[in-house]
Structure formats: C-alpha cells, structure tokens
Amino acid sequence: MTEQINIHTHGAVGHLSLNRPKALHALTTEMCTAMIGALTGWAGDEGIAAVMIDHAEGRGFCAGGDIAMLRNSALNDGGETGRAFFHEEYRLNHQLFTYTKPVVAFMDGITMGGGVGISQPATYRVATENTKFAMPETGIGLFPDVGGGWYLSRLPGRIGAFLALTGARLDGAECHAVGLATHYISSEKLAGVKAAIIADPGNIQAILDDASEAPPEARILANRENIDRLFASDTLEEILAALEADGSEWAAKELKTLRTKSPHSCKVALRQLAESLALGTFAEEMRMEYRIGGRVLLSHDFAEGVRALIVDKTGDPQWNPATPEGITEDTIDAIFAPLPDGEEWTPL
C-alpha cells in the first residue's frame, strides 16, 4: 500500500483520499494501482454501498499525473515507464466509468489532467468555490487524455474544443453550468456532507441536493456565442484564422493564448475530440488515447514543453514544427494508428 493515498472504509462507504500535498496530489502509478485494488475489492463487497474520492489536505484535489516521471521516461527508457503509467491510469479511469456503485468525487481545489480523469466518471461531481478545472496539456506538448476526448467532446457547443486547445481554467460555477459538476456546494459544508453520506449512503442524491446552493454567475456563458462561432472548425488553421479575422478583444486574447500552445498537440486534440464522438464505448476512448499517449510521450514537443514550463520555467517552448502548416495529416494519422498485436490498451 502506498502512503500517497489513504484508503479507508467508514461503515458502508469506501473512501479514497489522495495524499501527495506537496505535488498537489498528482497521480503516480502506485496511486492508480492502489485505487484499482480498493475499488475492485469494494465492487464485490456487499457491505460497501458507495465510494467517496477526495484529497487529504492542501489546495489541490488532483493537479494531474506525474509529469516529471513521464519526461524522465521519455528521455531515458524510450517511454516504457510512461506507457506503463498511462496503461494503469486509463484502467482506473475506465473502472470508475463502468463502476456499478455510486461514486462521489469532491473537486475542491485544483482539478486538472489526471484529476479530471478520476472525477468525471463519478456519479456525483461536487464543485466548490475553490474548484479550478482545466485540461492544460497542449501547453506542455501533451493532449487532453484520461478520457478528456470523451468528456470535452460531449460538452455543449464548442466549449470542449475551446477548453482542449486553450487550457482555459473554469471555476466551480462554470463547471456546474456546463455539466462538468453535478452539484455546487460551499467547501465549509463538505465535512458535514461526507459525514451525512457515511451515515446514509443510500441517500446521496438528496444529501447533495440539500447542501447545494445557487452558484455565482458562470463567466464562460457570457462568451458562449464567441466560443461556438470562432472555435467551430475541427481544423486548427481555420480556428486561428477566425480569431484573427474577428477583431474583438476576446478573440485577440484567445489567439494570443493559442499561439503559446504546441501546434502539434492542438491538432492531435482536435482530431481526438472529433473521433471520440463516433466511439460507442469508453473502452474505445481509452484504447485510442493510449495509442496517442505512447507516441506523443516521445515527441519533441513534450520534452520541450515540460522543460520550458516545468523544469526550467522559462516559459519559452520552441515547438517543432512551429506552425500548424508544418504538421501534415499523415503525421496525425500515424499518432492515431493501431498499435502492434499485444501492445494495445486493455481494460481490467
């Protein structure tokens, strides 16, 4: 058992509490394995009626995956350790998505990347005034994985494409407005809510409904028309051209943001979201994302993006190719191509 996650049962409720506060509870392979083991045991335990997922302390629910490990793997072992992490993490994501008992995720704080992967499959997703939700992967040469293609592509209008490309952060009210959260509850009420769930796990919906409050105005809704119109295309060049031609202050700001992202990652993300809509099962999503992940992990832009934003903190990634025009459809096709026999992702 790893100290990076606290695993408890309280009566008929299983409880997974992330415990890497110095890393904002970013997921490691060991944490994923431990959660899979606990969830597997609880699934077959008639004494467990529901599961709660939260974080032990600090300001993050879960800031993502272990990026330092992924970069180290890409540079030193040909991505082998990184692929093993993706395989395990995606199994956890799929296990939660298909879980037969109700799961409540408390997104109280930073919820990004891997944190999205373990909260969005939950039956109930609680946002608070502390929630900061984002899929910021295009800024480090990755893509919105952990089921991001599934969740983002199914948001209203073009909000998903906007979030995937720009890495924009949503607060709790915005998460609730677009359907990423099922409830909006003040953080000061969470301890009482959890205690009530433990006392009466068959009544989770009513407990959460009773504790909920009207969230503040969701800022993203004010830009909904702009998002749907200017991010309408599945082609990066067309989105950039639409933003350039618009001339509004909002478009100029988003264009400036997009210019800082990896063009390669942005093209991968747009293809990912488009293809996700045609998939019939979440397992197919995970299989697709595993193909992408193992290849993008070894790309120039991932190593460079992590160097510039996380290691050296210079904020000046030198993307290659530097422009969308330098990335061919053949290049993107190769990222999505099936893996050799025996190497594809498989669920538990």
C-alpha positions as CSV (number, residue, x, y, z in Angstrom):
1,M,0.0,0.0,0.0
2,T,1.3,3.4,-0.8
3,E,1.4,6.4,1.6
4,Q,0.4,8.6,-1.3
5,I,-3.2,7.7,-0.9
6,N,-5.3,7.0,2.2
7,I,-7.8,4.1,1.7
8,H,-10.5,3.7,4.4
9,T,-13.9,2.3,4.9
10,H,-16.4,4.1,7.0
11,G,-19.4,1.8,7.6
12,A,-20.8,1.1,4.2
13,V,-18.7,3.8,2.4
14,G,-15.3,3.2,0.7
15,H,-13.1,6.3,0.9
16,L,-10.1,7.2,-1.4
17,S,-8.2,10.3,-0.3
18,L,-5.3,11.5,-2.3
19,N,-2.3,12.3,-0.2
20,R,0.6,13.9,-2.1
21,P,0.0,17.5,-0.9
22,K,3.4,18.8,-2.0
23,A,2.7,17.7,-5.5
24,L,-0.9,18.9,-5.4
25,H,-1.9,15.2,-5.3
26,A,-0.6,14.4,-8.8
27,L,-1.1,10.7,-9.6
28,T,1.6,8.1,-9.6
29,T,1.4,4.6,-11.0
30,E,1.4,3.3,-7.4
31,M,-1.6,5.5,-6.5
32,C,-3.5,4.3,-9.5
33,T,-2.7,0.6,-8.7
34,A,-3.8,1.1,-5.1
35,M,-7.1,2.7,-6.1
36,I,-7.8,0.0,-8.6
37,G,-7.2,-2.6,-5.9
38,A,-9.5,-0.9,-3.4
39,L,-12.3,-0.3,-6.0
40,T,-12.1,-4.0,-7.1
41,G,-12.4,-5.2,-3.6
42,W,-15.3,-2.8,-2.8
43,A,-17.1,-3.8,-6.0
44,G,-17.5,-7.3,-4.8
45,D,-18.2,-6.4,-1.2
46,E,-21.9,-6.4,-0.4
47,G,-21.1,-4.3,2.7
48,I,-20.0,-1.3,0.6
49,A,-22.7,0.8,-0.8
50,A,-20.9,3.8,-2.2
51,V,-17.4,5.3,-2.7
52,M,-16.1,8.8,-2.0
53,I,-13.0,10.3,-3.6
54,D,-11.3,13.5,-2.2
55,H,-7.9,14.8,-1.1
56,A,-6.4,14.7,2.3
57,E,-5.1,18.2,2.7
58,G,-3.8,21.2,0.7
59,R,-5.3,23.3,-2.1
60,G,-5.4,20.7,-4.9
61,F,-7.9,17.9,-5.5
62,C,-5.5,16.5,-8.1
63,A,-3.3,18.5,-10.4
64,G,-2.7,15.7,-12.9
65,G,-0.2,13.0,-13.5
66,D,3.4,12.7,-12.6
67,I,4.8,14.9,-15.4
68,A,8.4,14.7,-14.1
69,M,8.3,10.9,-14.3
70,L,6.8,11.0,-17.8
71,R,9.5,13.3,-19.1
72,N,12.2,11.2,-17.4
73,S,10.8,8.1,-19.1
74,A,10.7,9.8,-22.5
75,L,14.3,10.8,-22.2
76,N,15.8,7.7,-20.5
77,D,13.8,4.5,-21.2
78,G,12.1,5.1,-24.5
79,G,8.8,5.9,-22.8
80,E,8.4,2.4,-21.2
81,T,7.7,3.7,-17.7
82,G,5.4,6.4,-19.1
83,R,3.4,3.9,-21.1
84,A,3.0,1.7,-18.1
85,F,1.7,4.6,-16.1
86,F,-0.8,5.5,-18.9
87,H,-2.0,1.9,-19.1
88,E,-2.6,1.7,-15.4
89,E,-4.2,5.2,-15.1
90,Y,-6.5,4.5,-18.0
91,R,-7.6,1.2,-16.4
92,L,-8.5,3.2,-13.3
93,N,-10.4,5.8,-15.4
94,H,-12.3,3.0,-17.2
95,Q,-13.0,1.2,-13.9
96,L,-14.6,4.3,-12.4
97,F,-16.6,5.0,-15.6
98,T,-18.1,1.5,-15.5
99,Y,-18.4,1.2,-11.7
100,T,-21.7,-0.3,-10.5
101,K,-21.8,1.5,-7.2
102,P,-22.3,5.3,-6.8
103,V,-19.1,7.3,-6.6
104,V,-18.9,10.9,-5.3
105,A,-15.9,13.0,-6.3
106,F,-15.2,16.2,-4.4
107,M,-13.4,18.6,-6.8
108,D,-12.5,21.0,-4.0
109,G,-9.4,22.8,-5.4
110,I,-7.2,22.3,-8.5
111,T,-8.7,19.6,-10.7
112,M,-6.6,19.1,-13.8
113,G,-5.4,16.3,-16.1
114,G,-5.4,13.2,-14.0
115,G,-7.8,14.8,-11.5
116,V,-10.3,15.2,-14.3
117,G,-9.8,11.5,-15.1
118,I,-10.8,10.4,-11.7
119,S,-13.6,12.9,-11.1
120,Q,-15.5,13.0,-14.3
121,P,-16.5,9.3,-14.3
122,A,-18.1,9.7,-10.9
123,T,-21.8,9.5,-10.5
124,Y,-21.7,12.8,-8.5
125,R,-19.2,15.5,-9.0
126,V,-19.1,18.3,-6.4
127,A,-17.6,21.6,-7.3
128,T,-16.9,24.4,-4.7
129,E,-15.7,28.0,-4.7
130,N,-12.1,26.5,-4.7
131,T,-12.5,24.5,-7.9
132,K,-10.1,25.2,-10.7
133,F,-10.8,22.9,-13.5
134,A,-8.6,22.6,-16.6
135,M,-7.1,20.4,-19.2
136,P,-3.9,22.3,-19.9
137,E,-2.0,19.6,-21.8
138,T,-1.5,21.5,-25.1
139,G,0.8,23.9,-23.2
140,I,3.3,21.1,-22.5
141,G,3.1,19.2,-25.7
142,L,0.6,16.6,-24.5
143,F,-3.1,16.2,-25.2
144,P,-6.3,16.1,-23.0
145,D,-6.2,12.4,-22.1
146,V,-7.7,10.4,-19.2
147,G,-11.0,10.4,-21.1
148,G,-10.7,14.1,-21.9
149,G,-11.7,13.4,-25.5
150,W,-14.9,11.7,-24.3
151,Y,-15.9,14.4,-21.8
152,L,-14.9,17.5,-23.6
153,S,-16.4,16.5,-27.0
154,R,-19.7,16.0,-25.3
155,L,-20.0,19.4,-23.6
156,P,-22.4,22.0,-25.0
157,G,-21.5,23.6,-28.3
158,R,-17.8,24.1,-28.9
159,I,-16.9,24.5,-25.2
160,G,-14.9,21.3,-25.2
161,A,-12.7,22.3,-28.2
162,F,-12.1,25.7,-26.6
163,L,-11.0,24.1,-23.3
164,A,-8.9,21.4,-25.0
165,L,-7.0,24.0,-27.2
166,T,-6.6,26.9,-24.8
167,G,-6.3,25.1,-21.5
168,A,-8.7,27.6,-20.0
169,R,-9.5,27.3,-16.3
170,L,-13.1,27.0,-15.1
171,D,-14.2,27.8,-11.6
172,G,-16.8,25.8,-9.7
173,A,-19.7,27.8,-11.0
174,E,-18.6,27.3,-14.6
175,C,-18.1,23.6,-14.1
176,H,-21.7,23.4,-12.8
177,A,-23.1,25.4,-15.6
178,V,-21.6,23.3,-18.4
179,G,-22.2,19.9,-16.7
180,L,-18.8,19.0,-15.5
181,A,-20.1,19.2,-11.9
182,T,-23.4,17.8,-10.8
183,H,-23.5,20.0,-7.6
184,Y,-22.1,23.2,-6.3
185,I,-21.5,23.2,-2.5
186,S,-19.6,25.6,-0.3
187,S,-16.3,24.0,0.9
188,E,-17.2,24.7,4.5
189,K,-20.1,22.3,4.2
190,L,-18.1,19.4,2.8
191,A,-17.2,17.7,6.1
192,G,-20.9,17.6,7.1
193,V,-21.8,16.3,3.6
194,K,-19.3,13.5,3.9
195,A,-20.5,12.6,7.4
196,A,-24.1,12.5,6.1
197,I,-23.2,10.2,3.2
198,I,-21.3,7.9,5.6
199,A,-24.4,7.8,7.8
200,D,-26.9,7.2,5.0
201,P,-25.1,6.1,1.7
202,G,-28.4,5.2,0.1
203,N,-29.5,8.8,0.2
204,I,-26.6,10.5,-1.6
205,Q,-28.6,12.4,-4.2
206,A,-30.9,14.1,-1.5
207,I,-27.9,14.8,0.7
208,L,-26.0,16.6,-2.1
209,D,-29.2,18.4,-3.3
210,D,-29.9,19.7,0.2
211,A,-26.4,21.0,0.7
212,S,-26.2,22.6,-2.7
213,E,-26.5,26.4,-3.3
214,A,-27.0,28.6,-6.2
215,P,-23.5,29.1,-7.8
216,P,-22.3,32.6,-8.8
217,E,-22.7,33.6,-12.4
218,A,-20.8,31.4,-14.8
219,R,-18.5,33.6,-16.7
220,I,-18.0,31.2,-19.6
221,L,-21.6,31.5,-20.6
222,A,-21.1,35.2,-21.5
223,N,-18.6,34.0,-24.1
224,R,-20.6,31.1,-25.3
225,E,-21.5,32.7,-28.7
226,N,-17.9,33.6,-29.3
227,I,-16.7,30.1,-28.5
228,D,-19.3,28.4,-30.7
229,R,-18.6,30.7,-33.6
230,L,-14.9,31.1,-33.5
231,F,-14.0,27.6,-32.4
232,A,-16.5,25.9,-34.8
233,S,-13.9,24.2,-37.0
234,D,-12.1,20.9,-36.4
235,T,-9.1,22.4,-38.3
236,L,-6.6,24.4,-36.2
237,E,-5.7,26.7,-39.1
238,E,-9.4,27.7,-39.6
239,I,-9.8,28.4,-35.8
240,L,-6.7,30.7,-35.8
241,A,-8.0,32.5,-39.0
242,A,-11.4,33.0,-37.4
243,L,-9.9,34.5,-34.3
244,E,-7.6,36.7,-36.4
245,A,-10.4,38.0,-38.5
246,D,-12.8,38.7,-35.6
247,G,-11.0,41.7,-34.3
248,S,-12.6,41.6,-30.8
249,E,-10.7,41.9,-27.6
250,W,-11.8,38.5,-26.6
251,A,-10.7,36.9,-29.8
252,A,-7.3,38.7,-29.6
253,K,-6.7,37.3,-26.1
254,E,-7.6,33.8,-27.1
255,L,-5.5,34.0,-30.2
256,K,-2.5,35.1,-28.1
257,T,-3.1,32.1,-25.8
258,L,-3.3,29.7,-28.7
259,R,-0.1,30.9,-30.1
260,T,1.7,29.7,-27.0
261,K,0.4,26.1,-27.3
262,S,2.0,23.3,-29.2
263,P,0.5,23.3,-32.7
264,H,1.1,19.5,-32.9
265,S,-0.8,19.0,-29.6
266,C,-3.6,21.2,-30.7
267,K,-4.1,19.2,-33.9
268,V,-4.0,16.0,-32.0
269,A,-6.6,17.3,-29.6
270,L,-9.0,18.4,-32.3
271,R,-8.7,15.0,-34.0
272,Q,-9.2,13.3,-30.7
273,L,-12.4,15.1,-29.9
274,A,-13.8,14.6,-33.3
275,E,-13.1,10.9,-33.4
276,S,-14.3,10.5,-29.8
277,L,-17.9,11.4,-30.8
278,A,-18.0,8.4,-33.1
279,L,-16.9,6.0,-30.4
280,G,-19.5,3.8,-28.7
281,T,-17.8,2.9,-25.5
282,F,-15.4,4.5,-23.1
283,A,-13.1,1.5,-23.5
284,E,-12.6,2.5,-27.2
285,E,-11.8,6.0,-26.0
286,M,-9.1,4.7,-23.7
287,R,-7.7,2.5,-26.4
288,M,-7.4,5.5,-28.7
289,E,-5.9,7.7,-26.1
290,Y,-3.3,5.0,-25.2
291,R,-2.2,4.9,-28.8
292,I,-1.9,8.7,-28.8
293,G,-0.2,8.8,-25.4
294,G,2.6,6.4,-26.1
295,R,3.6,8.3,-29.3
296,V,3.1,11.9,-28.1
297,L,5.2,11.0,-25.0
298,L,8.2,10.6,-27.3
299,S,7.6,13.7,-29.3
300,H,9.9,16.7,-29.4
301,D,7.2,19.0,-28.1
302,F,6.5,17.1,-24.9
303,A,10.1,17.1,-23.7
304,E,10.4,20.7,-24.8
305,G,7.1,21.8,-23.3
306,V,7.9,20.3,-19.9
307,R,11.4,21.8,-20.0
308,A,10.1,25.3,-20.7
309,L,7.1,25.4,-18.4
310,I,8.0,23.0,-15.5
311,V,11.8,22.2,-15.4
312,D,13.5,25.5,-16.4
313,K,10.3,27.6,-16.0
314,T,11.5,29.9,-18.8
315,G,8.1,29.8,-20.5
316,D,9.6,29.9,-24.0
317,P,8.9,26.4,-25.6
318,Q,10.4,26.1,-29.0
319,W,7.7,24.0,-30.8
320,N,8.7,21.9,-33.8
321,P,7.0,22.3,-36.2
322,A,6.5,25.8,-35.0
323,T,3.3,26.4,-37.1
324,P,0.2,24.3,-37.8
325,E,1.0,24.3,-41.5
326,G,4.1,22.2,-40.7
327,I,2.1,19.3,-39.4
328,T,0.6,17.1,-42.1
329,E,-2.5,14.9,-41.9
330,D,-0.1,11.9,-42.4
331,T,1.7,12.9,-39.2
332,I,-1.6,13.0,-37.2
333,D,-2.8,9.7,-38.8
334,A,0.4,8.0,-37.6
335,I,-0.3,9.2,-34.0
336,F,-3.8,7.5,-34.1
337,A,-2.8,4.3,-35.9
338,P,-3.4,1.0,-34.2
339,L,-0.6,-0.5,-32.1
340,P,1.0,-3.9,-32.9
341,D,-0.6,-7.0,-31.7
342,G,-0.2,-7.4,-27.9
343,E,0.6,-3.7,-27.3
344,E,-2.9,-2.2,-27.3
345,W,-4.6,-0.9,-24.1
346,T,-6.9,-3.4,-22.4
347,P,-9.4,-2.8,-19.5
348,L,-9.3,-4.8,-16.3
